Amino acid sequence: MKLKEILELIGGTLFGDGETEISGISSLKDAKEGDITFLFRKSYVNLAKETKASALVVGEDIEIKELGERNILITPDPFKAYVKVAYLFAKEEEKEAFVSPLAYVSDGVTMGEGVKIHPFVYIGRGSRIGRFTTIHPFVYLGKDVSIGENSIIYPNCTIYDGVTIGNRVIIHSGSVIGSDGFGYFWDGKRHVKIPQLGTVEIGDDVEIGANVTIDRASLGKTLVKKGTKIDNLVQIGHNVTVGEDSIIVAQVGIGGSSEVGNRVIIAGQVGIRDHVRIGDDVKIGGQSGVTKDVPDGSEVTGTPHMAHREWSRLQAYLKRLPELFSKVKKIEEKIKLGENR
């Protein structure tokens, strides 16, 4: 496509030749002739000067004279522009519908138009797959699974009986949805398994990373609401509810029957104990241990968790502990000398 067409998409001001052909998108370092690239930070200006890209998108805070003679697009938000342009070059799925003869489709399965079922997929009795959904190889769908429209299930996913998945959901390789919750009781002699009779429901526009596990409820349902994005290697326990448009970063563990609000951000390696309520618009710092309810709008960090400002202050004190210890030791020595006189 021509550079002027990209300008129409992202908006802004062009300095250069709008007729320049753009055939790809790349980083500043790896770009070659025909590519478009993006400068997000002033600290990368020197790298931008050396890029071989045919066009460079920058923010309004960049002095373009520093960048030499080249095609430059100035836009208010380079990152937002990048996302729009990246979609232009994203690889599209094959559009033609098919069901591979090497897939196993049980009786009573219903499929909408445009569905693509790759080889070695297993689909259990009574399952329903919405229009234009793609199921990649080695996916297992149990009985009575419901998947909405325009969803993508990548290879080696396992979706147990009775799970409901919404529209435009993406589930990456290796994830397991609907396995038994971790429920046992001690009868005085041994751990007795509690039957996990509930299900899992995934809302519209959710994305689930690779090797995520979401357990079915003991009763009722484990729920991930619309728009939430889950990174790789996350564990969500039974009867958990995750609200709308939340972000859960890699290696988070959420204990059973906890409730996570809307627009929550949970950073990497956070642990949340069972039966905890996380309010709306909460931010939880990486490696925190959440042991009790967190009110709406809070920013917390640490183990056990505390207000982020308090945690930051404590870290400053922690760095000074060797110095303080040395001072205390000197004071003790002076006191002993005084006592011995």
N, C-alpha and C positions, 0 to 999 in steps of 0.2 A: 504494500500500500504506500501511498505518498505521504510525506511528512505533513502536508496541509490537512489531510484527512484525520491524522492523529490530533492535530491542533483543534479541529472541530469537536473531537471527542472530549478532550481534557480542558479546553479553554486556556486563555493566556495570550502571550505575545510571542511572535516568531521573529527571530533575527537570523536570516539565512534564506535558503532556497526551499520553498514549500513543495517543489516538484521532486525533491530527493526521494528515491525509493528506499523504503524500510522493509527489511525481510526478516528481522529477528529482534530479540530483546536480550540484553546481557548485563553483567556487572561492569563497573568502570574498568576493572583490571582485565577482564576476559573479552571485552567487546572487540569486534572486528568491523571492517567496512560493511555497511548495510544494516548494522545494528543500531538500536536506540538504547541509551543508558540514562541513569538518573543519579543526580547529586543530592543526597539528603542532608548532608552536614557540611559546614564550612571547613571542618577539619580534614575533609577529603578533597579539598581544592587541588592540591598538588597531584593527586591521582587523576583527577578530572582533566588536568592539563595534558596528561600523557595518554589518555584514552584514545583508541583508534575508532571509536564509534562514529557513525555518520551523523548522529544527532544526540544532543545532550539536553535533558530536562533539568531545570534548576528552580530554586525558590526565589522569591522577590528580594531576599536578603543577600543574594550573591552578586558580587561585582563582576559582570561578564567580561569586562576588559581584561581581567586576569586570565581568562580562559582561551585567549587567542582567537584566530579566525576560524570559526566553525558554525555549524547550524545549532542554534540554541533556542529552546522553548522556555520561556519564563512563565511559571504558574504559581498561584497562591499556595498550593499544597502538593509538593512533588510526590509524597508518598501516596496520596489519594489518586494522583495521576498515574503512578506506577501500577496500582491495582487495576485501574481501568484498562491500561494498555496490556498488562499481563493477560487479561482475559482474551484479548484479541489473538494472542499467540498460544493460548492453552490448547493442548491436543484434545480433539473431540472424540467421544466414543463413536463406534460404528453405529449408524442410524438404522440399519436394516434389522428388523425383528427376527429372532430365531430361537428355537429350542433344540439344543444339541441332542442327537440320538444317543449320545453317551451319558446324558443326564437321566436320573431316575425320578419320574414324576408320579406320585401316588394317585389313587383314585380320589375324585372329589376336589382336586385342586383347580382353582379358577385363576385365570390370568387376563389382564387387560391388554389392549392393543400395544404394540411396540415393545413388548417385553423381550429381553435377551437372557437366555439361560445357557451358560457355557457348559462344556463337558465336565462330567464327574460331580455335578451338583445333585444332592438328594433333597427332595421336597416331600414332606410328610402329608398324610391324608388331611383333607379339609383346609389346607392353607390357601391364602389369597394373596396374589401379587398384583399391585396396581400398574397402571399404564406407564410404559417407557422406563420401567425399572430394570436394572441390570444385576444379574447374579453371576459372579465370577466362579472359576473352577474350585472344586473341593469345599464348597459351602454346604453345611448341613442345616436344613430347616426342619424342625420337628412338626408335630401335628398341630393344626389349627393356628399356625403362625399367620399374622396379617402384616403385610408390608404395603405401604402407600405408593403413590405415584412418583416417578422421577427420582427414585432412590438408587443408591449403588452399594452393593455388598461385595467387598473385595475378597480375594481368595482365603480359604482356610478359616473362615468365621463359623462359629457354631451358635445357632439360635434355637433355644429349647422350645418345647411345646407351649402353645398359648400366648407367646409374646406378641405384642402389638408395636409396630414401628410405623411412624408417620410418613408424610410426604417430604421429598427432597432431603432425606436422611443419607448420610455417608457413614459407612462403618468400615474401618480399615482392617487389614489382614490380622488374623490371629485372635480377634476379640471373641469373647464368650458372653452371650446375653441370655440370662434366665437360668443359670446354674443354681443349685440349691444354696440358700442362705446358710451361714455358719451358725446353726442353732442346735444346742445340746443342753441337757440338764443332768446333774449328778444325782443318781438315785441311792447314793451311799456306797455303791460298789463299782459303778462304771458310768461312763458318759453315754447317755441315751439320746439318740438322734430325734429331734423334733421334726415331724413332717413339714415340708415347705410347700404349702398348698396354694400360694398366691401366684402372681405373675409379674411381668415387667412391661411398662408402657413408655415408649420413646416418642416425644412430640415431634412436630414438623421442624425442619431446618436444623436439626441437631447433627453435629459431626462427632464421631467417636473414633479416637486414634487406634493405633495398633496395640494388640495385647491388653486391651481393657477388659475388666470383668465386672459385670453388673448382675448382682444376685437377685433371684426372684424373692418375693415377699413370703413370709411365713403364712400370713393371711392378707388379703387385699392386694396391693400392688406397690412395687418399687417404681418410682416415677421420675423421668427426666423430661422437663418441660421444654417448650419450643425455643429454638434459637440458641440453646446452650452448646458450648464447644468443649470437648474433653480431649486432652492430650494423651499420649501413649502411657501405658503401664499404670493406669489408675484403677483402684479397687473401690467399688461402691457396694456397700453392704445391703442386706435385706431391709425392705420397708423404708429405705431412704427416699426422700423427696428432694429433687434439685429444681430450683425455680427457673424462670425464663432468662435467657440471654446472659447466663453466667459463664465464667471461664474457669476450667479446672486444669491446672498444669500437671506435667508428668510426675508420677510416683506419689500421688496423693492417695491416702486411704481414708474412707469415710465409714465410720462405724454404723451398725444397724440402727434403724428407726430415727436417725438424725434428719434434720430438715435444713436445707440450704435455700436461702431466699433468692430473689431476683437480682440480676446484675451484680452478682458476687464474683470477686476475683480471688482464687485460691492458688497461691504460688507453689512451686515444686516441693515435694517431699513433706507436705503438711499432713499431720495425723489428726483426725477428728474423732473423739470418743463417741460411743453410742448415746442415743437419746439427747443429743445436743441440738439447740436451735441457733442457726446462723441467720441474722436478720438481712434485710435488703441492703444493697449497695455497700456491703462489707468488703474490706480488703485484708487478706491474711498473708503475712510475709512468709518467705520460704523457710522450711524446716520447723515451722511452729507446731506446738502441741496444743490443740484446743480442747479444754477439759470441761468447759461450762458454756452456757448460752452467751452469744455475742449480740449486743443491740444493733439496730439498724444504723448504717452509716459509719460504723467503727472501723478503725485501722489498727490491727493488732499484729504482734510479733512475739516470738519467744516461746519457751516451754517452762512452766505453763504459760499460756498466752497472757499478754498484758498490752496496754496501750502502746502504740509504736513509739511515741515520744518518750515514755518511761523506759522502754527497752533500750532506746538509743542512748539515754542518759546513763543507764546501768552499764552499757558497753564501754562508755568513756571511763567510768569508775573502774571497771575491770582491767582496763589497760594500765591504770595507775596503781594497781595492787602491789606489784613488786617495789615500787618507789615508796608507797605507804608502809609496807612491811619493813623496809629498811629504816624508815624514820622511827617507827615504833620500837624496833630493836635498839636503836641508838638511845631513845628515851629510856627504855628499860635498863640499859647499861649505866646511864647517868644516875638513875634512881638507886641502883645497887651500890654504886660508888658512894653516894650520899649516905646510904644506910651503914656502910662499913667504916665511915669516919668517926 
